């Protein structure tokens, strides 16, 4: 690949100054286009280029599909039109769906942006940059490349079957969008992701005070999540425990108040990786105001508390504290969902797209431990999250071993609903592990083929070796 031919755009945005901001992200240069091999020539230009990868997580196809994926699961229902909604409502997606094309395109754009950066850094283009920082920068790029591949694998591949040939097209080098390539197997896809994370764990910064940057802790948490999806519960439990035990000393601390996660956004101590969103050009687009909770989500939030259908959605009384925060009149905010507390036209801090946070790691650990029959450890992690949501201190101890895995599913549902598509991916996993029925949440999901998104027509048209999902 001739680097001079690469036309990947780095859309860096200037950031409004604020006393709340720290670090050098406010020095981002606008509209940087990677066209020549001297775009990275020194330490400053390398850091600017690295920020371009972080910037790419705010693309339309990355942030906008969040509500659509929860509609697909049955966690949310639509109250207004959303671009690309066709097929998400009734679980009958077609390869021509525009939202699918956006998802597929923009995650590969993240990957290509990372590949361009890695290639130039490995060529030694960043003159005078210390060797350890070169490795850190490459590690940050590889962690992001791993996360993007992982999302694509869960959407478009048979991520639940490590023996399947239906993985994704893996990209380790810069590409122009014209190169044809076959799909890798699921096992090959997972191994590629784990290899990138291994590099990240070895060379990334141990911590990052600015949580819109990734670190070793981010890589370890993501590794635990990947291992959970591979059904390697023993290793997933082990790695998740390491993250939980070392998080505080690295500056990652669970918020005492659930709502503070979203009010603080990228400034929250709980965040392991989030987009940076501040000012008029820094919005992670989302149509969350055109959705509301489904009857299934309301029932989980109501019955999980005391097994009585007595919750009040106006006040939040009798409902799980997380659900109450999201939808009660006092806290749901201008976008009708408390997880997105800032208005669409906010001029200062905006709603961040939270990609990974510590609360999720507690639930990853809880599930992996429960599946390993390490019930005491599972209950301890679940209780930590449940206590924050307002449950009694002995709540987890009263759950039977037989019910524990499914109760963890319901807590994770409420903890992460509408954030980053985890409700959909967890539903698919739990069904494949025979813990829930295929139509237990939404009656329009009746066949296994509906669990994998179709490869978009636009991707198939540009790659005649790419095979559609059955």
C-alpha positions in Angstrom: 0.0 0.0 0.0 1.3 3.4 -1.0 0.7 5.7 1.9 0.6 8.7 -0.4 -2.7 7.4 -1.9 -4.5 7.3 1.4 -7.3 9.8 1.6 -8.6 9.1 5.1 -9.8 12.4 6.6 -8.9 13.2 10.2 -11.6 15.7 11.2 -10.1 17.3 14.3 -12.3 19.9 15.8 -11.1 22.9 17.8 -12.5 22.9 21.3 -13.9 25.8 23.2 -11.8 26.6 26.2 -13.2 25.8 29.6 -11.9 25.8 33.2 -13.2 22.2 33.3 -10.9 21.0 30.6 -7.4 19.7 31.1 -4.7 18.3 28.8 -3.8 19.1 25.2 -6.9 18.0 23.4 -7.9 21.7 23.1 -5.0 22.1 20.7 -6.5 19.8 18.1 -6.0 21.1 14.6 -9.0 21.2 12.3 -9.6 19.2 9.2 -6.3 17.2 8.9 -6.2 15.1 5.8 -3.7 12.2 5.7 -2.6 12.3 2.1 1.2 12.3 2.2 3.8 10.3 4.1 5.0 13.5 5.8 1.8 14.2 7.6 3.4 12.7 10.7 6.9 14.2 10.9 7.4 15.0 14.6 6.0 14.5 18.0 3.3 17.3 17.7 2.0 16.1 14.4 1.9 12.5 15.7 -0.1 13.5 18.7 -2.5 15.4 16.5 -2.9 12.4 14.2 -3.6 10.1 17.2 -6.4 12.4 18.3 -7.9 11.9 14.9 -8.5 8.3 15.8 -10.3 9.4 18.9 -12.3 11.9 16.9 -13.5 9.2 14.6 -15.6 7.6 17.4 -18.1 10.6 17.0 -19.0 9.6 13.4 -22.6 9.2 12.5 -22.6 5.4 12.1 -20.9 4.9 15.5 -23.1 7.1 17.7 -26.5 7.3 16.0 -27.4 3.6 15.9 -27.5 3.3 19.7 -31.3 3.7 20.0 -31.9 1.5 17.0 -30.0 -1.4 18.5 -32.1 -1.1 21.7 -35.2 -1.0 19.6 -34.0 -4.2 17.8 -33.7 -5.9 21.2 -37.0 -4.6 22.6 -35.5 -2.5 25.3 -36.8 0.7 23.8 -39.6 1.6 21.5 -39.7 4.5 19.1 -41.8 7.5 19.6 -40.7 9.4 16.5 -38.9 8.8 13.2 -35.3 7.7 13.3 -33.1 7.4 10.1 -32.7 3.8 9.1 -35.4 2.5 11.6 -37.0 0.2 9.0 -36.3 -3.4 10.0 -35.2 -2.6 13.5 -38.7 -2.3 14.8 -39.9 -5.7 13.5 -36.5 -7.5 13.4 -36.6 -7.9 9.6 -33.5 -6.0 8.5 -32.5 -5.9 4.9 -29.0 -5.5 3.5 -30.1 -2.2 1.9 -30.8 -0.6 5.3 -29.0 2.8 5.5 -28.2 2.5 9.2 -26.5 -0.8 8.6 -24.4 0.8 5.8 -23.5 3.6 8.2 -22.4 1.2 11.0 -20.3 -0.9 8.7 -18.7 2.0 6.9 -17.9 4.1 10.0 -16.4 1.3 12.1 -14.1 0.4 9.3 -13.2 4.1 9.0 -12.0 4.0 12.6 -10.0 0.9 11.8 -8.5 2.5 8.7 -7.7 5.7 10.5 -5.9 3.6 13.1 -4.1 1.5 10.4 -2.9 4.7 8.7 -1.5 6.0 11.9 0.2 2.7 13.0 1.8 2.3 9.6 3.4 5.8 9.7 4.5 5.4 13.3 6.1 2.1 12.6 8.0 3.7 9.7 9.6 6.1 12.2 7.9 9.2 10.9 7.6 10.9 14.3 11.1 12.3 14.5 12.4 13.1 18.0 9.5 11.3 19.7 10.8 9.1 22.6 10.6 5.4 21.8 8.4 4.6 24.8 5.9 7.3 23.6 5.9 5.8 20.1 4.9 2.5 21.5 2.3 4.1 23.7 0.8 5.8 20.7 0.7 2.6 18.6 -0.8 0.8 21.6 -3.6 3.4 21.9 -4.3 3.0 18.2 -4.4 -0.8 18.5 -6.8 -0.8 21.5 -9.2 1.3 19.4 -8.7 -0.9 16.4 -9.6 -3.9 18.6 -12.7 -2.2 19.9 -13.9 -1.4 16.4 -13.3 -4.9 15.1 -15.1 -6.3 18.2 -18.2 -4.3 17.6 -18.3 -5.3 13.9 -17.8 -9.0 14.9 -20.8 -8.9 17.3 -23.0 -7.1 14.7 -22.1 -8.9 11.5 -20.4 -12.1 12.5 -21.2 -15.3 14.4 -19.5 -14.0 17.5 -21.2 -16.6 19.7 -19.6 -19.6 17.8 -15.8 -19.7 17.8 -15.9 -22.6 15.3 -17.8 -20.6 12.7 -16.3 -19.4 9.4 -18.6 -16.3 9.5 -16.3 -13.8 11.2 -15.4 -10.5 9.7 -12.9 -9.0 7.2 -9.9 -8.2 9.4 -7.9 -5.1 8.4 -4.4 -4.8 9.7 -3.0 -2.4 7.0 -4.3 0.8 5.4 -6.8 0.3 2.7 -8.7 2.5 0.2 -12.0 0.7 0.2 -11.4 -1.0 -3.1 -9.4 -4.1 -2.0 -11.3 -7.4 -2.0 -11.0 -9.8 0.9 -12.7 -12.8 2.3 -14.2 -13.0 5.8 -11.9 -14.4 8.4 -13.2 -17.1 10.8 -14.6 -16.2 14.1 -11.6 -17.7 15.9 -9.2 -15.7 13.7 -11.3 -12.5 14.4 -11.1 -13.0 18.1 -7.4 -13.8 18.0 -6.7 -10.6 16.0 -8.6 -8.6 18.6 -6.8 -10.3 21.5 -3.4 -9.7 19.8 -4.1 -6.0 19.5 -5.2 -5.9 23.2 -2.1 -7.8 24.2 0.1 -5.0 22.6 -2.1 -2.4 24.3 -1.7 -4.0 27.7 2.1 -4.2 27.3 2.7 -0.7 26.0 -0.3 1.7 26.5 -0.2 4.3 29.3 -0.9 2.6 32.6 -3.6 5.1 33.2 -5.1 8.3 31.6 -6.4 11.1 33.8 -8.4 12.1 30.7 -10.8 9.3 30.3 -11.5 10.1 26.6 -8.2 8.4 26.0 -7.6 4.7 26.4 -5.1 3.0 28.8 -3.9 -0.4 30.0 -7.0 -0.5 32.2 -9.2 0.0 29.1 -7.4 -2.8 27.3 -7.7 -5.2 30.2 -11.4 -4.4 30.7 -12.0 -4.9 27.0 -10.1 -8.2 27.1 -12.3 -9.5 29.9 -15.3 -8.6 27.8 -14.0 -10.3 24.7 -13.2 -13.5 26.7 -16.8 -13.4 28.1 -18.1 -13.5 24.6 -15.8 -16.3 23.7 -17.3 -18.3 26.7 -13.8 -18.4 28.3 -15.4 -17.6 31.7 -12.4 -18.5 33.8 -10.1 -16.0 32.1 -12.8 -13.4 31.9 -13.4 -13.6 35.6 -9.6 -13.4 36.3 -8.9 -10.4 34.1 -12.1 -8.5 35.2 -11.0 -9.1 38.8 -7.6 -7.6 38.1 -9.2 -4.5 36.6 -11.5 -4.1 39.6 -8.6 -4.6 42.1 -6.3 -2.1 40.4 -8.8 0.5 39.1 -8.8 2.8 42.1 -5.0 3.3 42.2 -5.1 4.0 38.5 -7.8 6.7 38.9 -10.8 4.7 37.7 -13.4 4.9 40.5 -17.1 3.8 40.5 -19.3 6.9 40.9 -21.3 6.9 44.1 -24.3 8.3 42.3 -25.5 6.7 39.1 -26.6 9.9 37.5 -23.2 11.5 38.0 -21.8 9.2 35.3 -23.8 10.9 32.6 -23.8 14.4 34.0 -20.0 14.3 34.1 -19.7 12.3 30.9 -16.1 12.0 29.8 -15.1 13.7 33.1 -16.5 10.8 35.2 -14.0 8.8 37.2 -15.9 5.6 36.2 -15.3 6.0 32.5 -12.7 3.7 30.9 -13.3 5.1 27.4 -15.7 7.7 26.2 -16.0 10.3 23.4 -15.0 13.8 24.2 -18.0 16.1 23.7 -17.8 19.9 24.3 -19.0 22.8 22.2 -21.1 23.2 19.1 -19.0 20.9 16.9 -18.4 18.1 19.5 -21.8 16.3 19.6 -22.1 12.6 19.5 -25.3 12.5 17.4 -28.2 10.4 18.8 -32.0 10.3 18.4 -32.6 9.1 21.9 -35.4 11.7 22.4 -37.4 9.8 19.8 -37.6 6.7 22.0 -38.9 5.6 25.3 -38.8 2.4 27.5 -40.6 -0.8 26.4 -43.0 -2.7 28.5 -40.3 -5.3 29.0 -37.8 -2.8 30.4 -40.4 -1.3 32.7 -41.4 -4.8 34.0 -37.7 -5.7 34.7 -37.3 -2.4 36.6 -40.5 -2.9 38.5 -40.3 -6.6 39.5 -36.6 -6.7 40.1 -37.0 -4.4 43.2 -39.6 -6.3 45.2 -41.4 -8.7 42.8 -44.4 -6.4 42.9 -45.8 -4.5 39.9 -46.2 -1.2 41.9 -43.7 1.1 40.3 -44.5 4.7 39.3 -42.8 5.9 36.1 -43.6 9.5 36.8 -41.8 9.7 40.1 -39.6 6.6 39.9 -41.0 5.2 43.2 -41.0 1.4 43.4 -38.7 1.1 40.4 -35.1 0.2 40.0 -33.1 3.4 40.7 -31.3 3.4 37.4 -34.6 3.1 35.4 -36.1 5.8 37.6 -33.2 8.1 36.9 -33.6 7.5 33.2 -37.3 8.1 32.9 -38.9 9.8 35.9 -40.1 13.4 35.3 -37.5 14.9 37.6 -34.4 13.4 36.0 -35.2 12.4 32.4 -34.0 15.8 31.1 -34.7 17.5 27.7 -34.0 14.4 25.7 -36.4 12.3 27.8 -33.7 10.0 29.0 -31.5 10.9 32.0 -28.5 9.2 30.4 -28.4 12.1 27.9 -28.8 15.1 30.2 -27.7 17.8 27.9 -29.9 19.3 25.2 -29.4 18.8 21.5 -28.2 22.4 21.2 -26.1 22.7 24.3 -23.2 25.1 23.8 -20.8 23.7 26.5 -20.7 20.1 27.6 -22.6 17.7 25.4 -23.8 14.1 25.8 -20.8 11.7 25.6 -20.9 8.3 23.9 -19.7 6.0 26.7 -18.0 3.0 25.2 -16.7 1.3 28.3 -17.1 2.0 32.0 -16.2 0.4 35.4 -19.9 -0.5 36.2 -19.9 -2.8 33.2 -16.7 -4.5 34.4 -18.4 -5.4 37.8 -21.2 -7.1 35.9 -18.8 -8.9 33.5 -17.0 -10.2 36.6 -20.3 -11.2 38.2 -21.5 -13.1 35.2 -18.2 -14.9 34.5 -17.8 -15.8 38.2 -21.4 -17.1 38.4 -20.9 -19.2 35.2 -17.7 -20.6 36.9 -19.9 -21.4 40.0 -17.8 -19.0 42.0 -21.0 -17.7 43.5 -19.6 -15.7 46.4 -17.4 -13.6 44.1 -20.3 -13.1 41.7 -22.6 -11.9 44.4 -20.0 -9.5 45.7 -19.7 -7.7 42.4 -23.4 -7.8 41.7 -24.1 -6.3 45.2 -21.7 -3.4 44.5 -23.7 -2.4 41.5 -27.1 -3.2 43.1 -26.3 -1.1 46.2 -25.6 1.9 44.1 -29.0 1.4 42.4 -30.7 1.5 45.8 -31.0 -2.2 46.7 -30.6 -3.5 50.3 -27.1 -4.6 51.5 -28.1 -8.2 51.6 -29.9 -8.3 48.3 -27.4 -10.5 46.3 -27.1 -13.0 49.2 -30.8 -13.9 48.9 -30.6 -14.8 45.2 -30.3 -18.6 44.6 -27.4 -20.0 42.7 -29.8 -21.2 40.0 -31.2 -17.7 39.4 -28.0 -15.7 39.7 -26.9 -15.7 36.1 -30.3 -14.4 34.9 -30.6 -11.8 37.6 -27.2 -10.5 36.6 -28.6 -10.2 33.0 -31.5 -8.1 34.3 -29.2 -5.8 36.3 -26.9 -5.4 33.3 -29.9 -4.6 31.1 -30.9 -1.7 33.4 -27.3 -0.6 34.0 -26.5 -0.2 30.3 -29.8 0.2 28.5 -29.5 2.7 25.6 -25.8 3.3 26.1 -23.8 1.2 23.7 -25.9 -1.7 22.3 -25.0 -4.1 25.2 -28.7 -5.1 25.7 -28.7 -6.6 22.2 -25.4 -8.3 22.4 -26.2 -9.8 25.8 -29.6 -11.0 24.6 -27.9 -12.9 21.8 -25.3 -14.4 24.1 -27.9 -15.4 26.8 -30.1 -17.0 24.1 -27.2 -19.0 22.6 -26.2 -20.1 26.1 -29.8 -21.4 26.6 -30.5 -19.0 29.5 -33.5 -17.3 27.8 -35.9 -18.1 25.1 -35.6 -16.5 21.6 -38.8 -14.6 21.9 -38.6 -13.9 25.7 -38.2 -10.2 25.2 -39.7 -9.3 21.8 -42.2 -11.5 19.9 -40.9 -10.5 16.5 -37.6 -12.3 17.2 -38.4 -15.9 16.2 -35.4 -17.2 14.2 -31.6 -17.5 14.7 -31.0 -15.7 11.4 -32.4 -12.5 13.0 -29.6 -12.5 15.6 -26.9 -11.4 13.1 -27.2 -8.2 11.1 -26.9 -8.7 7.3 -23.8 -7.4 5.6 -24.8 -4.1 3.8 -25.3 -4.1 0.1 -22.8 -1.3 -0.2 -20.1 -3.5 1.3 -20.9 -6.5 -0.9 -20.8 -4.3 -4.0 -17.3 -3.3 -3.3 -15.9 -6.7 -2.3 -16.9 -9.7 -4.5 -15.2 -12.1 -2.1 -17.4 -11.0 0.8 -20.0 -13.6 1.6 -23.4 -12.6 3.0 -24.6 -14.1 6.3 -26.9 -17.1 5.7 
